Amino acid sequence: MSTRNTATIVSALKLGVFTVVSLLVTGLLAVIMGNIGFGEKQTVHAIFTSASMLQEGDDVRIAGIPVGEVKEVEIHERQQARVTFEVEADVPLTTASRAEIRYLNIVGDRYLALEEGDPAAKPLEDEATLPVSRTSPALDLTALYNGFQPLFAALDPASVNELSKNIIEVLQGESGTVQSLLSRTASLTNTLADRDELIGEVITNLDRLLTTVDRRRGQLSELVVGLKDWMGNLARDRVAIGRSVQNLSALTDTVADLLTRARPLLKEDVKELRQLMTLLAKKENLEVLTGLLERLPEAMTDQTRIGTYGSWYNYYLCDFEGSITLPKIAGIDLTFLQDSLNDLSFHSTAPRCQ
């Protein structure tokens, strides 16, 4: 065998060994990271009131050690969740075992935690179902954060995240973090102590506010009762109020239409009114108008006195002064008659005219 062939065979053997080792390591990592088991599995179902954020492929753990994974999360009877998971067959599950959804980290990832329960209980059969009485949903972080919001306001964001994580772990039963929680609480206490003066001012102002409210509690009670009665009346009259709003809308449309139609006529009236005011503003017309307004009160008084006798007015003609102009007719001379009609006047001698 030549030296060249020997070198080729050695290189091929090295490549083969490297490839086999790489495949074994890769497969081992896939088994470890993917939680893949080759042993016999047991399928269990669990009913939860809420399985929010729990997903297929999440870990199933006992005492923090992965023993299986979640296979399916589905709706059960409209208001519940049914979680199907697989665990290794040698996991000691019994009819007294419990299942609980817990937070894996602060960003909201979950895992399913199992508790063995009473060892003397009957072993759990394959495809068995854990009822709602033996399951617990995850903590409601919204309610938790709302309750601790006044405390979180006094900390920096990093401390808030660390304290939130410790609180969740403690409430989930992981007692090993209690010491860390206490240290964070001590840090919070020190921060609050540094703001003692500010907190004191807030408490003082709050005391004044409550004292003022206490002095006016009678008026406040009347206000609340009156507001309640007012809202009750509004509720009773809601149909009438609704109809009024509809009628108001119709009235608005009608008025808008009326104004649209009346605008040209109103424009003409304003134009004519402007001409009238121009005439009245002349000196000779203004003097006549002033005299009329000066005589108007006396005239109205006389008219009122005359009308007090009944629903009629009695007028008597006592004096007359005027002239009559005759039309001009071709071929007829009416000059002598026109002269006698140019100055007509008479005065009644009746006693009523004296």
MOVEN-V493130 format. One record per residue. N is the residue number from 0. PHI is phi in radians with two decimals (999 if undefined). NEAR is the number of other C-alpha atoms within 12 Angstrom. Layout:
n = (N & N)
phi = (PHI & PHI)
near = (NEAR & NEAR)
This chain:
n = (0 & 1 & 2 & 3 & 4 & 5 & 6 & 7 & 8 & 9 & 10 & 11 & 12 & 13 & 14 & 15 & 16 & 17 & 18 & 19 & 20 & 21 & 22 & 23 & 24 & 25 & 26 & 27 & 28 & 29 & 30 & 31 & 32 & 33 & 34 & 35 & 36 & 37 & 38 & 39 & 40 & 41 & 42 & 43 & 44 & 45 & 46 & 47 & 48 & 49 & 50 & 51 & 52 & 53 & 54 & 55 & 56 & 57 & 58 & 59 & 60 & 61 & 62 & 63 & 64 & 65 & 66 & 67 & 68 & 69 & 70 & 71 & 72 & 73 & 74 & 75 & 76 & 77 & 78 & 79 & 80 & 81 & 82 & 83 & 84 & 85 & 86 & 87 & 88 & 89 & 90 & 91 & 92 & 93 & 94 & 95 & 96 & 97 & 98 & 99 & 100 & 101 & 102 & 103 & 104 & 105 & 106 & 107 & 108 & 109 & 110 & 111 & 112 & 113 & 114 & 115 & 116 & 117 & 118 & 119 & 120 & 121 & 122 & 123 & 124 & 125 & 126 & 127 & 128 & 129 & 130 & 131 & 132 & 133 & 134 & 135 & 136 & 137 & 138 & 139 & 140 & 141 & 142 & 143 & 144 & 145 & 146 & 147 & 148 & 149 & 150 & 151 & 152 & 153 & 154 & 155 & 156 & 157 & 158 & 159 & 160 & 161 & 162 & 163 & 164 & 165 & 166 & 167 & 168 & 169 & 170 & 171 & 172 & 173 & 174 & 175 & 176 & 177 & 178 & 179 & 180 & 181 & 182 & 183 & 184 & 185 & 186 & 187 & 188 & 189 & 190 & 191 & 192 & 193 & 194 & 195 & 196 & 197 & 198 & 199 & 200 & 201 & 202 & 203 & 204 & 205 & 206 & 207 & 208 & 209 & 210 & 211 & 212 & 213 & 214 & 215 & 216 & 217 & 218 & 219 & 220 & 221 & 222 & 223 & 224 & 225 & 226 & 227 & 228 & 229 & 230 & 231 & 232 & 233 & 234 & 235 & 236 & 237 & 238 & 239 & 240 & 241 & 242 & 243 & 244 & 245 & 246 & 247 & 248 & 249 & 250 & 251 & 252 & 253 & 254 & 255 & 256 & 257 & 258 & 259 & 260 & 261 & 262 & 263 & 264 & 265 & 266 & 267 & 268 & 269 & 270 & 271 & 272 & 273 & 274 & 275 & 276 & 277 & 278 & 279 & 280 & 281 & 282 & 283 & 284 & 285 & 286 & 287 & 288 & 289 & 290 & 291 & 292 & 293 & 294 & 295 & 296 & 297 & 298 & 299 & 300 & 301 & 302 & 303 & 304 & 305 & 306 & 307 & 308 & 309 & 310 & 311 & 312 & 313 & 314 & 315 & 316 & 317 & 318 & 319 & 320 & 321 & 322 & 323 & 324 & 325 & 326 & 327 & 328 & 329 & 330 & 331 & 332 & 333 & 334 & 335 & 336 & 337 & 338 & 339 & 340 & 341 & 342 & 343 & 344 & 345 & 346 & 347 & 348 & 349 & 350 & 351 & 352 & 353)
phi = (999 & -1.31 & -1.12 & -1.14 & -1.13 & -1.12 & -1.10 & -1.15 & -1.14 & -1.10 & -1.12 & -1.14 & -1.10 & -1.08 & -1.12 & -1.12 & -1.06 & -1.08 & -1.13 & -1.10 & -1.10 & -1.08 & -1.13 & -1.12 & -1.13 & -1.09 & -1.10 & -1.11 & -1.11 & -1.13 & -1.15 & -1.23 & -1.30 & -1.58 & 0.94 & -1.67 & -2.08 & -1.94 & -1.47 & -1.23 & -1.95 & -2.17 & -1.70 & -2.31 & -1.98 & -2.48 & -1.77 & -2.11 & -1.25 & -2.73 & -2.16 & -0.99 & 1.26 & -1.34 & -2.22 & -1.07 & 1.70 & -1.17 & -1.21 & -1.97 & -2.21 & -2.23 & 0.98 & 1.47 & -1.77 & -1.12 & -2.24 & 3.06 & -2.61 & -1.35 & -1.79 & -2.78 & -2.26 & -2.47 & -1.34 & -2.27 & 0.94 & 1.22 & -2.04 & -2.28 & -2.13 & -1.99 & -1.86 & -1.88 & -2.45 & -2.02 & -2.30 & -1.11 & -1.10 & -1.52 & -1.25 & -1.37 & -1.67 & -2.28 & -1.20 & -1.72 & -1.20 & -2.15 & -2.19 & -2.46 & -1.54 & -2.21 & -1.46 & -1.45 & -2.69 & -1.30 & -1.42 & 1.90 & -1.14 & -2.05 & -2.59 & -1.76 & -1.77 & -1.95 & -2.10 & -1.13 & 1.39 & -1.24 & -1.10 & -1.39 & -1.25 & -1.24 & -1.02 & -1.43 & -1.42 & -1.14 & 1.16 & -1.29 & -2.16 & -1.52 & -1.27 & -1.07 & -1.15 & -2.07 & -2.32 & -2.42 & -1.33 & -1.25 & -1.08 & -1.47 & -1.12 & -1.09 & -1.13 & -1.12 & -1.17 & -1.12 & -1.20 & -1.69 & -1.01 & -1.05 & -1.32 & -1.12 & -1.12 & -1.60 & -1.99 & -1.38 & -0.97 & -1.11 & -1.18 & -1.09 & -1.10 & -1.15 & -1.16 & -1.07 & -1.07 & -1.14 & -1.10 & -1.07 & -1.13 & -1.15 & -1.18 & -1.50 & 1.69 & -1.55 & -1.18 & -1.17 & -1.74 & -1.07 & -1.06 & -1.13 & -1.09 & -1.12 & -1.16 & -1.17 & -1.12 & -1.09 & -1.09 & -1.12 & -1.07 & -1.12 & -1.10 & -1.14 & -1.12 & -1.13 & -1.84 & -1.06 & -1.10 & -1.11 & -1.10 & -1.07 & -1.12 & -1.09 & -1.14 & -1.10 & -1.13 & -1.16 & -1.10 & -1.10 & -1.06 & -1.17 & -1.13 & -1.10 & -1.10 & -1.15 & -1.18 & -1.85 & -1.13 & -1.11 & -1.14 & -1.11 & -1.12 & -1.09 & -1.10 & -1.13 & -1.13 & -1.08 & -1.12 & -1.10 & -1.10 & -1.10 & -1.13 & -1.11 & -1.11 & -1.08 & -1.13 & -1.20 & -1.71 & -1.10 & -1.18 & -1.11 & -1.11 & -1.08 & -1.15 & -1.07 & -1.11 & -1.12 & -1.14 & -1.11 & -1.12 & -1.13 & -1.09 & -1.07 & -1.09 & -1.14 & -1.10 & -1.09 & -1.14 & -1.09 & -1.11 & -1.12 & -1.29 & -1.44 & -1.05 & -1.05 & -1.13 & -1.12 & -1.08 & -1.14 & -1.09 & -1.11 & -1.11 & -1.13 & -1.09 & -1.12 & -1.15 & -1.08 & -1.14 & -1.13 & -1.15 & -1.17 & -1.33 & -1.14 & -1.07 & -1.13 & -1.24 & -1.16 & -1.16 & -1.10 & -1.12 & -1.13 & -1.08 & -1.06 & -1.18 & -1.22 & -1.47 & -1.09 & -1.03 & -1.15 & -1.13 & -1.15 & -1.10 & -1.09 & -1.12 & -1.16 & -1.15 & -1.16 & -1.41 & -1.35 & -1.42 & 2.90 & -1.55 & -2.64 & -2.16 & -1.88 & -2.11 & -2.20 & -1.58 & -1.75 & -2.33 & -2.60 & -2.41 & 3.12 & -2.59 & -2.15 & -1.82 & -1.51 & -1.26 & -1.49 & -2.05 & -1.07 & 1.51 & -2.15 & -1.73 & -1.91 & -1.15 & -1.09 & -1.28 & -1.14 & -1.12 & -1.35 & -1.71 & -1.26 & -2.36 & -1.91 & -2.81 & -2.74 & -2.43 & -1.39 & -1.72 & -1.12 & -1.01 & -1.17 & -1.71 & -1.37)
near = (8 & 8 & 9 & 10 & 11 & 12 & 13 & 14 & 15 & 14 & 14 & 14 & 14 & 14 & 14 & 14 & 14 & 15 & 14 & 14 & 14 & 14 & 14 & 14 & 15 & 16 & 17 & 17 & 14 & 14 & 14 & 16 & 16 & 18 & 26 & 23 & 22 & 13 & 15 & 16 & 21 & 29 & 28 & 36 & 33 & 42 & 35 & 35 & 27 & 28 & 38 & 29 & 26 & 35 & 26 & 24 & 26 & 32 & 33 & 38 & 31 & 28 & 18 & 19 & 19 & 27 & 34 & 38 & 36 & 34 & 25 & 24 & 27 & 27 & 19 & 21 & 11 & 12 & 14 & 22 & 30 & 33 & 44 & 36 & 39 & 38 & 37 & 27 & 22 & 18 & 31 & 26 & 34 & 27 & 27 & 24 & 33 & 33 & 39 & 37 & 41 & 39 & 36 & 27 & 18 & 20 & 14 & 22 & 21 & 30 & 38 & 48 & 38 & 37 & 29 & 25 & 20 & 16 & 16 & 14 & 14 & 15 & 21 & 29 & 21 & 24 & 18 & 22 & 29 & 33 & 25 & 24 & 18 & 25 & 31 & 30 & 33 & 32 & 29 & 22 & 23 & 14 & 11 & 20 & 21 & 14 & 15 & 21 & 17 & 14 & 25 & 27 & 17 & 24 & 26 & 16 & 13 & 13 & 24 & 26 & 20 & 27 & 34 & 35 & 29 & 30 & 34 & 32 & 26 & 22 & 22 & 29 & 21 & 22 & 16 & 15 & 22 & 21 & 17 & 22 & 27 & 19 & 18 & 28 & 26 & 18 & 23 & 26 & 18 & 15 & 22 & 21 & 15 & 14 & 16 & 15 & 13 & 14 & 16 & 15 & 13 & 14 & 14 & 14 & 14 & 14 & 14 & 14 & 15 & 14 & 13 & 15 & 15 & 14 & 13 & 14 & 16 & 13 & 15 & 15 & 15 & 14 & 15 & 14 & 15 & 14 & 15 & 14 & 14 & 16 & 15 & 13 & 15 & 15 & 14 & 13 & 14 & 15 & 13 & 15 & 15 & 15 & 13 & 15 & 14 & 14 & 14 & 15 & 14 & 14 & 14 & 15 & 14 & 14 & 15 & 14 & 13 & 15 & 15 & 14 & 13 & 14 & 15 & 13 & 14 & 15 & 15 & 13 & 14 & 14 & 14 & 14 & 14 & 14 & 14 & 15 & 15 & 14 & 17 & 17 & 16 & 15 & 12 & 12 & 16 & 17 & 15 & 16 & 18 & 16 & 14 & 15 & 14 & 13 & 14 & 14 & 13 & 14 & 14 & 15 & 13 & 16 & 17 & 17 & 15 & 17 & 15 & 13 & 11 & 10 & 9 & 12 & 14 & 15 & 12 & 15 & 15 & 16 & 16 & 13 & 14 & 13 & 16 & 15 & 16 & 17 & 12 & 12 & 9 & 7 & 6 & 11 & 13 & 16 & 15 & 11 & 17 & 17 & 15 & 16 & 17 & 16 & 15 & 16 & 16 & 13 & 16 & 14 & 12 & 11 & 9 & 12 & 12 & 9)
